[in-house]
Amino acid sequence: MDETTSSLVPVLASMAFALPLIIVWSMIWKGIALWKSARLGHKGWFVALLIINTVGILEIIYIYAIAKKLEKTPVELPKA
């Protein structure tokens, strides 16, 4: 192994450990945010949260800033 390859081994090993944790972290927050946006009838937010991957940052902002304010005033769903 040359010097460049041997210096990449620890980096790749740490990524192999961190990547599954990041994926689980992101999936948990995305699931909660998607559930809340669907329950509140926020179609735009639902699509944005589904498409944009921010490793949980946008989801956390939605849950604690947007949805928390709007949970107090529920949206009337049309009757079928």
Secondary structure in CASP SS format (residue, H / E / C, confidence):
PFRMAT SS
TARGET T0000
AUTHOR 0000-0000-0000
METHOD secondary structure of the structure
MODEL  1
M C 1.00
D C 1.00
E H 1.00
T H 1.00
T H 1.00
S H 1.00
S H 1.00
L H 1.00
V H 1.00
P H 1.00
V H 1.00
L H 1.00
A H 1.00
S H 1.00
M H 1.00
A H 1.00
F H 1.00
A H 1.00
L H 1.00
P H 1.00
L H 1.00
I H 1.00
I H 1.00
V H 1.00
W H 1.00
S H 1.00
M H 1.00
I H 1.00
W H 1.00
K H 1.00
G H 1.00
I H 1.00
A H 1.00
L H 1.00
W H 1.00
K H 1.00
S H 1.00
A H 1.00
R H 1.00
L C 1.00
G C 1.00
H C 1.00
K H 1.00
G H 1.00
W H 1.00
F H 1.00
V H 1.00
A H 1.00
L H 1.00
L H 1.00
I H 1.00
I C 1.00
N C 1.00
T C 1.00
V C 1.00
G C 1.00
I H 1.00
L H 1.00
E H 1.00
I H 1.00
I H 1.00
Y H 1.00
I H 1.00
Y H 1.00
A H 1.00
I H 1.00
A H 1.00
K H 1.00
K H 1.00
L H 1.00
E C 1.00
K C 1.00
T C 1.00
P C 1.00
V C 1.00
E C 1.00
L C 1.00
P C 1.00
K C 1.00
A C 1.00
END
